[in-house]
Amino acid sequence: IWDPSNAFNVMTTAVLFGLVTAHTLMNIALMRLPRTPEEYPFVRIVFHFFLPIVATVLFWCVLYESIFPMTSPLEWSPVLWLLVLVPGGIYAFSKNRGLNRARGRELGIAPPSD
């Protein structure tokens, strides 16, 4: 369908979508980590809230600058990203459904409420 350079641009942009999504979800998870007793409040605010928010905003700015203005083959990048994200999300939610509360607490995730 595309020549090699266009195919490379589409695939690398789709991977960039995935990286930005993964880093955003990891930063959200970092913000939800429980505070340890020896952790100082200032350190927690900086490392668990301020820096993840700054990093997430920067990632989304890079993604925005990479895809806009949308040129002809790059419009396929979000489609390819969704083709991987949707089945991955369905798999993750199906694995989360079987967790009991104790195991979910060990893993640092909240199991679905009963």
C-alpha positions as CSV (number, residue, x, y, z in Angstrom):
1,I,0.0,0.0,0.0
2,W,2.7,2.5,1.0
3,D,6.3,2.9,0.0
4,P,8.9,1.9,2.7
5,S,9.4,5.4,4.1
6,N,5.6,6.0,4.6
7,A,5.2,2.5,6.1
8,F,8.0,3.3,8.5
9,N,6.5,6.7,9.5
10,V,3.0,5.1,10.1
11,M,4.4,2.3,12.2
12,T,6.7,4.5,14.3
13,T,3.8,6.9,14.9
14,A,1.6,4.0,16.0
15,V,4.4,2.9,18.4
16,L,4.6,6.5,19.7
17,F,0.9,6.3,20.5
18,G,1.5,3.1,22.4
19,L,4.5,4.5,24.3
20,V,2.6,7.7,25.3
21,T,-0.4,5.5,26.4
22,A,1.8,3.2,28.4
23,H,3.7,6.0,30.1
24,T,0.5,7.8,30.9
25,L,-1.0,4.7,32.5
26,M,2.2,4.1,34.5
27,N,2.3,7.7,35.7
28,I,-1.3,7.3,36.9
29,A,-0.4,4.1,38.7
30,L,2.6,5.9,40.3
31,M,0.3,8.5,41.7
32,R,-1.8,5.9,43.3
33,L,1.0,4.1,45.1
34,P,0.5,4.1,48.9
35,R,2.9,6.2,50.9
36,T,5.6,4.4,52.9
37,P,6.2,5.5,56.5
38,E,9.7,6.7,55.9
39,E,8.8,8.8,52.9
40,Y,8.8,12.6,53.3
41,P,5.6,14.4,52.2
42,F,7.6,16.8,50.0
43,V,9.4,13.9,48.2
44,R,6.1,12.2,47.6
45,I,4.5,15.3,46.2
46,V,7.5,15.9,43.8
47,F,8.1,12.4,42.7
48,H,4.6,10.9,42.8
49,F,2.6,13.9,41.6
50,F,4.5,16.8,40.1
51,L,7.1,14.9,37.9
52,P,4.6,12.4,36.6
53,I,2.2,15.2,35.6
54,V,5.0,17.1,33.9
55,A,6.2,14.0,32.1
56,T,2.7,13.1,30.9
57,V,2.0,16.6,29.5
58,L,5.4,16.5,27.7
59,F,4.6,13.1,26.2
60,W,1.3,14.3,24.9
61,C,2.9,17.4,23.4
62,V,5.4,15.3,21.6
63,L,2.6,13.1,20.2
64,Y,0.6,16.1,19.2
65,E,3.6,17.6,17.3
66,S,4.3,14.3,15.6
67,I,0.8,13.8,14.1
68,F,-0.6,17.3,13.4
69,P,-1.1,18.4,10.8
70,M,-2.3,14.9,9.8
71,T,-0.9,13.8,6.5
72,S,-2.1,11.1,4.2
73,P,-0.6,7.8,5.5
74,L,-0.3,9.0,9.2
75,E,-4.1,8.8,9.7
76,W,-3.6,5.0,9.9
77,S,-1.4,5.2,12.9
78,P,-4.3,5.7,15.5
79,V,-6.1,2.8,13.8
80,L,-3.1,0.4,14.2
81,W,-2.7,1.6,17.8
82,L,-6.3,0.8,18.6
83,L,-6.0,-2.6,16.9
84,V,-3.4,-3.4,19.6
85,L,-4.9,-1.4,22.5
86,V,-8.4,-2.8,22.5
87,P,-7.6,-6.5,22.6
88,G,-4.9,-5.7,25.2
89,G,-7.4,-3.8,27.3
90,I,-9.9,-6.6,27.1
91,Y,-7.3,-9.1,28.2
92,A,-6.1,-6.9,31.1
93,F,-9.7,-6.4,32.4
94,S,-10.4,-10.1,32.1
95,K,-7.3,-10.9,34.1
96,N,-8.3,-8.3,36.7
97,R,-11.7,-9.8,37.2
98,G,-10.4,-13.0,38.8
99,L,-8.3,-11.3,41.5
100,N,-9.3,-11.6,45.1
101,R,-8.8,-8.6,47.4
102,A,-5.7,-9.9,49.1
103,R,-3.9,-10.7,45.9
104,G,-4.9,-7.3,44.4
105,R,-3.6,-5.5,47.4
106,E,-0.2,-7.4,47.0
107,L,0.0,-6.3,43.4
108,G,-0.9,-2.7,44.2
109,I,-4.1,-2.7,42.2
110,A,-7.7,-2.4,43.4
111,P,-9.8,-5.4,42.4
112,P,-13.3,-4.7,41.1
113,S,-15.8,-4.1,43.9
114,D,-18.3,-6.9,44.5
